[in-house]
């Protein structure tokens, strides 16, 4: 096949040379066929790609089609409900709310209400009018040791760093947060000038790389932390233990996004890939984690300090709860990130197969705090593919006090779901450090869209809540949400995620579903307690001679 293609192109070149003498415009075709011949010759002798070597020139059609495939899939093939990771229906509702377009739908639902996993909320015959509802419900975050509590909106901007997002995107998000009076999580990349440009409230996230409060050797710097934590814009500090999209892995900043400006903000070398460590160096045990929380609270002047985690081994979170009892130190809030959470760059296996999904993780964390009699002083924040008001309702029903959204806010900025966040070629200028692409994102227009998305989603939330007959979000609970288990079974959330009694994890009569995890947990270590070694010893197979 290779010889046939080359022979054909050579003959075509010869024909065009002859034709050029009879018809001068044919010289243009000669240049084209000559270029194709050179390309085919190169393909024939290169040794990296077998398909190109065997089918020179023609094999390049495969690459072209593969490059076009995502766009053909999204714009021509996928239906309104099947797109991944976010369906067209969900993307459309964000665009409509952000642009203040019509957001009603005609003719009925496009969802299959009889499929396994379909969920809905039960309304009430005592439904209230929307005019009776609080238009801006808020939650106060700050435990007994917090001297600067913060009043937060129910919906906020989840963690996205400058580096992952462009400067224009960060600026627009922050200005939207300012206008809508909701907070903007900085992500682990540190506080950039663009996080401060709009005057919005910030939650400063401290990751394992300690960007913004980092010594030259990559460890935590108390002096830098105190300086930045004292900024008026910083309302809370969040210690990132792990995130849903890549738990136990650490953040990744690709080299092509690590510009000199970003490197200066983070305290690293420019144009190098920055892989955050998988774990913190400032602490190694649950008790040390809580000491670190106490230290940050003191250095920040009493601002709320929280942790963010994706649930992995259940005993590890119970170990943190045990450490709270032993030390008397508690975080002011806990952000629970689900395995369905998004990220700019992550290994496939981490994105697909590591960490608990949000609903299971959130219910477990809520139950642990209740069972350990810690819930009253700690607020729960849910994060992980939260797009619509119903997403918020589901998570509030499971125990969250408020929610964070990242991809919803990105779509409000104009993200077109091109799935190119890790390439630095985001066409909408949101997830890129290419100045030519980033400047296409108009901050003046996009911050209004972020604000409108938040406002109209909150309006939809209170509209749903009014249909349940409850005047406030804190009255939502697991009895309100239903899920189709199969074609003949429907269960409420309180049947799927049974509630436990307050303080029931502190005594000897621990609920059976928690018993093994409580037994494994130790305030002195994140790893399971040593009794597992005893269990393994007891269960080793015995040889025919009666020896292990």
C-alpha positions in Angstrom: 0.0 0.0 0.0 2.9 2.4 0.8 4.4 1.9 -2.6 1.1 2.4 -4.4 0.4 5.7 -2.6 3.9 7.0 -3.3 3.7 5.9 -7.0 0.4 7.6 -7.4 1.7 10.8 -5.9 4.8 10.7 -8.1 2.7 10.2 -11.2 0.4 13.1 -10.1 3.4 15.4 -9.8 4.7 14.4 -13.3 1.2 15.0 -14.8 1.0 18.5 -13.1 4.5 19.4 -14.4 3.4 18.5 -18.0 0.1 20.3 -17.5 1.9 23.4 -16.2 3.4 24.0 -19.6 0.0 23.8 -21.3 -2.1 25.5 -18.6 -0.2 27.8 -16.3 -2.7 27.6 -13.3 -1.7 23.9 -13.1 1.5 25.0 -11.4 -0.6 25.7 -8.3 -1.6 22.0 -8.3 2.0 21.1 -8.6 2.9 22.8 -5.4 0.0 21.0 -3.6 0.9 17.6 -5.0 4.6 18.2 -4.3 3.8 19.0 -0.7 1.6 15.8 -0.4 4.4 13.7 -1.9 7.0 15.1 0.6 4.6 14.4 3.5 3.9 10.8 2.3 7.6 10.2 1.8 8.3 11.4 5.4 5.5 9.2 6.7 6.9 6.2 4.8 10.3 6.4 6.5 9.4 7.5 10.0 9.4 4.6 12.5 7.2 6.0 15.3 3.7 5.4 13.9 3.0 2.1 12.2 -0.3 3.2 10.6 1.5 6.2 8.9 4.3 4.0 7.8 2.0 1.5 6.2 -0.5 4.0 4.9 1.4 7.3 4.3 -0.7 10.4 4.1 -4.0 8.5 4.3 -3.2 7.5 7.9 -3.4 11.2 8.9 -7.1 11.1 8.2 -7.5 9.0 11.3 -5.9 11.7 13.5 -8.1 14.4 12.0 -11.2 12.4 12.7 -10.1 11.6 16.2 -9.5 15.3 16.8 -12.9 16.2 15.6 -14.7 13.4 17.4 -15.4 15.2 20.7 -17.0 18.1 18.9 -19.0 15.9 16.6 -20.1 13.9 19.6 -21.1 17.0 21.6 -22.8 19.0 18.9 -24.3 16.4 16.6 -24.7 13.1 18.4 -25.3 13.3 22.2 -28.8 13.9 23.4 -29.8 16.3 26.2 -29.4 13.9 29.1 -26.5 11.5 28.3 -23.5 13.8 27.9 -20.5 13.3 30.2 -19.3 14.5 32.6 -22.1 17.1 32.4 -25.1 16.6 30.2 -26.3 19.2 27.7 -29.5 19.7 29.8 -27.4 20.7 32.8 -25.1 22.9 30.7 -28.0 24.6 29.2 -29.7 25.5 32.5 -26.4 27.2 33.6 -26.1 29.1 30.4 -29.8 30.2 30.5 -29.5 31.4 34.1 -26.2 33.1 33.6 -27.5 35.0 30.5 -31.0 35.7 32.1 -32.6 33.7 29.3 -35.8 31.8 29.5 -35.2 28.7 31.7 -38.5 27.0 31.4 -38.9 23.7 29.4 -41.8 22.6 27.3 -43.9 19.4 27.0 -42.6 17.6 30.1 -39.5 16.0 31.4 -36.9 14.3 29.2 -35.7 12.2 32.1 -36.6 8.5 32.3 -38.5 8.6 35.7 -38.5 4.8 35.8 -34.8 4.2 35.4 -32.9 2.8 38.4 -31.4 5.7 40.4 -33.9 8.4 39.4 -34.4 10.8 42.3 -37.0 13.3 43.3 -38.2 15.4 46.3 -41.6 15.0 47.9 -43.7 18.2 47.8 -46.3 19.1 50.4 -50.0 20.0 50.3 -49.0 22.7 52.8 -46.7 24.4 50.2 -45.8 28.0 50.9 -45.7 31.0 48.6 -42.3 32.1 47.4 -42.9 35.5 48.8 -42.9 33.9 52.3 -39.3 32.6 51.8 -36.0 34.1 52.8 -34.5 35.3 49.5 -30.9 35.0 50.8 -30.5 32.2 53.4 -27.1 32.2 55.1 -25.2 30.0 57.5 -22.8 31.3 60.2 -19.5 29.4 60.3 -17.4 29.5 63.4 -17.2 27.3 66.5 -16.6 28.2 70.1 -12.9 29.0 69.6 -13.5 31.2 66.5 -13.5 34.9 67.2 -14.3 36.0 63.6 -17.3 33.9 62.4 -18.4 34.2 58.8 -21.9 34.4 57.4 -21.9 32.3 54.2 -24.3 31.9 51.3 -25.8 28.5 50.7 -24.1 28.4 47.2 -20.4 29.4 46.7 -17.5 29.1 44.3 -15.5 25.9 44.9 -11.8 25.6 44.8 -10.1 26.6 41.5 -6.6 28.0 41.5 -5.0 30.7 39.4 -3.0 28.5 37.2 -5.8 26.1 36.6 -7.9 29.1 35.5 -6.9 32.2 33.7 -6.5 35.6 35.3 -9.6 36.9 33.6 -11.6 33.9 34.8 -10.4 34.4 38.4 -11.2 38.1 38.2 -14.7 37.5 36.9 -15.4 34.9 39.5 -14.3 37.2 42.3 -16.3 40.2 41.1 -19.4 37.9 40.7 -18.9 36.7 44.3 -18.6 40.3 45.5 -21.9 41.4 43.8 -23.7 38.3 44.9 -22.3 38.2 48.5 -21.0 34.6 48.3 -17.5 33.3 48.9 -14.7 32.4 46.4 -12.4 29.5 47.3 -8.9 30.3 46.0 -7.9 26.7 45.4 -4.5 25.4 46.6 -2.5 27.7 44.2 -2.5 30.6 46.7 -3.9 34.1 46.7 -3.3 35.9 43.5 -3.8 39.6 42.7 -6.9 38.5 40.7 -8.4 36.9 43.7 -8.2 40.3 45.4 -9.1 42.5 42.4 -12.9 42.2 42.8 -13.3 42.6 46.5 -15.1 39.3 46.9 -14.9 37.2 50.1 -12.2 34.6 50.0 -11.7 31.1 51.5 -7.9 30.6 51.3 -7.1 26.9 50.6 -3.9 25.5 52.0 -2.8 22.4 50.1 0.2 20.1 50.6 2.4 22.4 48.6 1.7 25.3 51.0 1.6 27.8 48.1 1.6 31.3 49.4 2.9 30.2 52.8 5.8 28.1 51.7 9.5 28.0 52.6 12.2 27.3 50.0 12.2 23.6 51.0 8.4 23.3 50.4 7.3 23.2 54.1 4.8 25.5 55.9 5.9 29.1 56.7 4.0 30.6 59.6 5.1 34.1 58.9 3.9 34.2 55.3 0.6 32.5 56.4 0.0 35.1 59.1 0.6 38.0 56.7 -1.9 36.7 54.1 -4.4 35.3 56.5 -4.7 38.8 58.0 -6.0 40.2 54.7 -9.5 41.6 55.1 -10.7 39.7 52.0 -9.7 36.3 53.6 -12.7 35.2 55.6 -11.9 31.5 56.2 -9.0 29.1 55.7 -9.4 25.6 54.4 -6.7 22.9 54.8 -7.0 20.6 51.8 -6.3 17.0 52.8 -7.5 15.5 49.6 -9.9 16.3 46.7 -12.5 14.1 45.0 -11.0 14.0 41.5 -7.6 12.7 42.6 -7.6 11.8 46.3 -4.3 10.8 47.8 -2.4 12.2 44.7 -1.8 15.9 45.2 -2.5 18.7 42.7 -0.9 18.9 39.3 0.1 22.1 37.5 1.3 21.3 34.0 4.5 23.0 32.9 2.8 24.9 30.1 0.5 26.6 32.6 3.3 27.4 35.1 4.1 30.9 33.9 6.6 33.2 35.7 3.7 35.1 37.3 2.1 31.9 38.7 5.5 30.6 39.8 6.2 33.8 41.7 2.8 33.5 43.5 3.4 29.9 44.4 7.1 30.1 45.1 8.2 27.6 42.6 10.3 27.5 39.4 8.5 28.6 36.2 7.8 26.3 33.2 8.1 23.2 35.3 5.3 20.7 36.1 4.4 21.3 39.8 3.2 18.1 41.5 2.0 18.8 45.1 2.9 16.1 47.6 0.4 13.4 48.3 0.3 14.4 52.0 1.1 17.2 54.4 4.5 17.7 56.0 3.1 19.9 58.8 1.4 17.0 60.5 1.3 13.2 60.3 -1.4 12.2 62.8 -5.0 13.2 63.5 -3.9 14.9 66.8 -1.2 16.8 64.9 -3.8 17.9 62.3 -5.9 19.4 65.1 -2.8 21.1 66.6 -2.2 22.6 63.1 -5.8 23.8 63.0 -5.3 25.5 66.4 -2.1 27.1 65.2 -3.7 28.5 62.0 -6.6 29.8 64.0 -4.2 31.7 66.3 -2.1 33.0 63.4 -5.2 34.2 61.5 -6.6 36.1 64.4 -9.4 33.7 65.1 -10.9 33.2 61.6 -12.8 30.0 60.9 -10.4 27.1 60.0 -11.7 24.0 58.2 -10.6 20.9 56.4 -11.4 19.5 52.9 -11.3 15.8 52.2 -12.5 13.1 49.9 -13.6 10.1 52.0 -11.3 7.1 51.6 -10.9 4.7 54.5 -13.8 5.3 56.8 -11.7 4.7 60.0 -9.5 7.7 59.1 -12.3 10.1 59.5 -13.4 8.5 62.7 -9.8 8.8 63.9 -10.1 12.6 63.3 -13.3 12.6 65.4 -11.6 10.7 68.2 -8.7 13.2 68.1 -11.3 16.0 68.4 -12.5 14.5 71.7 -9.0 13.8 73.0 -7.6 17.3 72.2 -10.7 19.4 72.6 -9.9 21.1 69.3 -12.4 21.1 66.4 -12.4 22.5 62.9 -15.0 25.2 62.2 -16.1 23.5 59.0 -15.5 20.4 56.9 -15.8 20.3 53.2 -16.7 16.9 51.8 -15.6 16.5 48.2 -17.1 13.6 46.2 -15.3 11.3 43.8 -17.2 12.8 40.9 -15.5 16.2 41.6 -13.8 17.9 38.7 -10.2 19.0 38.1 -8.0 20.5 35.5 -5.6 17.5 35.3 -5.7 14.1 36.9 -4.7 10.5 36.1 -7.6 8.5 34.6 -7.7 5.9 37.4 -7.9 8.5 40.1 -10.7 10.3 38.3 -12.7 7.2 37.7 -12.0 4.7 40.5 -10.7 6.3 43.8 -12.7 7.8 46.6 -16.3 7.8 47.7 -18.9 9.5 45.7 -20.3 12.6 47.4 -23.7 11.4 48.7 -22.2 8.3 50.4 -19.3 10.4 51.8 -21.5 13.2 53.0 -23.9 10.9 54.8 -21.1 9.1 56.5 -19.3 12.3 57.7 -22.6 13.7 58.9 -23.4 10.5 60.8 -19.9 10.4 62.4 -20.2 13.9 63.6 -23.6 13.2 65.1 -22.5 9.9 66.5 -19.5 11.5 68.1 -21.6 14.4 69.4 -19.6 17.0 67.4 -22.1 18.2 64.9 -23.3 21.3 66.6 -20.0 23.1 66.4 -19.0 22.1 62.9 -20.6 23.1 59.6 -20.6 20.8 56.6 -19.9 22.0 53.0 -20.7 19.7 50.1 -18.7 19.8 46.9 -18.8 17.6 43.8 -20.8 18.1 40.6 -23.3 20.5 42.1 -25.0 22.3 39.2 -28.7 22.8 39.8 -30.9 23.8 42.8 -32.0 20.1 43.1 -28.3 19.1 43.5 -28.2 21.6 46.4 -31.4 20.2 47.9 -30.1 16.6 47.8 -27.0 17.5 49.6 -28.7 19.7 52.2 -31.1 16.8 52.9 -28.1 14.5 53.5 -26.7 16.9 56.1 -24.7 19.6 54.3 -25.2 23.2 55.6 -24.1 24.7 52.3 -22.6 23.8 48.9 -19.7 24.7 46.6 -19.8 24.5 42.8 -16.8 24.7 40.5 -18.0 23.4 37.1 -21.3 25.3 37.4 -19.4 28.5 37.9 -17.1 27.7 35.0 -20.0 27.1 32.7 -21.5 30.5 33.9 -18.1 32.0 32.8 -18.6 30.6 29.3 -16.9 27.2 29.5 -18.2 25.2 26.5 -17.3 21.7 27.8 -14.5 21.2 25.3 -12.7 18.9 27.8 -9.3 20.6 27.1 -8.6 21.9 30.6 -5.3 20.0 30.8 -4.0 21.2 27.4 -3.7 25.0 27.9 -5.9 25.4 24.8 -9.2 26.1 26.4 -11.2 27.9 23.6 -13.3 29.9 26.0 -10.3 31.4 27.8 -11.4 29.9 31.2 -8.9 27.1 31.9 -5.8 28.4 30.1 -2.7 30.5 30.6 -2.4 31.4 26.9 -2.8 35.2 26.9 -4.4 35.3 23.5 -7.1 32.9 24.6 -7.5 34.3 28.1 -8.0 37.9 26.8 -11.1 36.7 24.9 -12.9 36.2 28.2 -14.5 39.6 28.9 -14.5 40.2 32.7 -17.2 42.9 32.6 -19.6 40.6 30.9 -18.7 37.3 32.6 -18.8 38.5 36.3 -22.5 39.5 35.7 -23.2 36.0 34.4 -21.6 34.4 37.5 -23.7 36.7 39.7 -26.9 35.9 37.7 -26.3 32.1 37.8 -25.9 32.3 41.6 -29.0 34.5 42.0 -31.3 32.5 39.9 -30.1 29.1 41.2 -30.8 30.4 44.8 -34.2 31.5 43.6 -34.8 28.0 42.2 -33.6 26.5 45.5 -36.1 28.6 47.6 -38.8 27.8 45.0 -38.3 24.1 45.5 -38.1 24.5 49.3 -41.4 26.4 49.3 -43.0 23.4 47.6 -42.0 21.2 50.5 -43.8 23.5 53.0 -40.6 24.4 54.9 -39.6 28.0 55.4 -35.8 27.4 55.8 -33.1 25.2 54.3 -32.1 23.8 57.7 -35.4 21.9 57.9 -34.5 19.7 54.9 -33.7 16.2 55.9 -33.4 12.6 54.5 -37.1 12.0 54.6 -37.6 14.5 51.7 -35.7 12.8 48.9 -36.8 9.6 47.1 -34.7 7.2 44.9 -35.9 4.5 42.6 -33.8 1.5 43.5 -35.3 -0.8 40.9 -38.5 -1.1 38.9 -40.5 -2.2 42.0 -38.7 -0.5 44.8 -38.6 3.2 45.9 -36.8 4.3 49.1 -36.3 7.5 50.9 -32.9 8.8 51.8 -33.4 7.9 55.4 -33.9 4.3 54.4 -30.8 4.3 52.2 -28.7 6.2 54.6 -30.2 5.3 58.1 -29.8 8.0 60.8 -27.9 7.2 64.0 -28.4 8.4 67.5 -26.5 11.4 68.8 -23.4 10.2 70.7 -23.9 6.5 69.7 -20.3 6.2 68.5 -18.9 7.1 71.9 -20.1 4.2 74.0 -19.8 0.4 73.9 -23.0 -0.1 71.9 -21.8 1.2 68.6 -24.1 0.6 65.6 -23.0 -2.5 63.7 -22.3 -0.7 60.4 -19.8 1.5 62.2 -18.3 -1.0 64.6 -15.3 -2.2 62.5 -14.4 1.4 61.5 -14.6 2.7 65.1 -12.4 -0.2 66.3 -9.8 0.5 63.6 -9.7 4.3 64.3 -7.0 5.8 66.5 -6.4 9.5 67.4 -2.7 8.8 67.2 -2.6 7.6 63.6 -4.5 7.9 60.3 -3.7 4.2 59.6 -5.9 1.5 61.1 -5.2 0.4 64.6 -2.8 -2.6 65.3 -5.7 -5.0 66.0 -5.8 -5.7 62.3 -2.4 -7.4 62.6 -3.9 -9.6 65.3 -6.9 -10.4 63.0 -4.6 -11.3 60.2 -2.6 -13.5 62.5 -5.7 -15.3 63.7 -7.0 -15.9 60.2 -3.7 -17.2 58.7 -4.2 -20.7 57.2 -2.9 -23.5 59.4 -0.6 -26.1 57.9 -1.2 -29.9 58.2 1.4 -29.9 60.9 -0.6 -27.4 63.0 1.8 -24.5 62.3 1.2 -21.2 60.6 
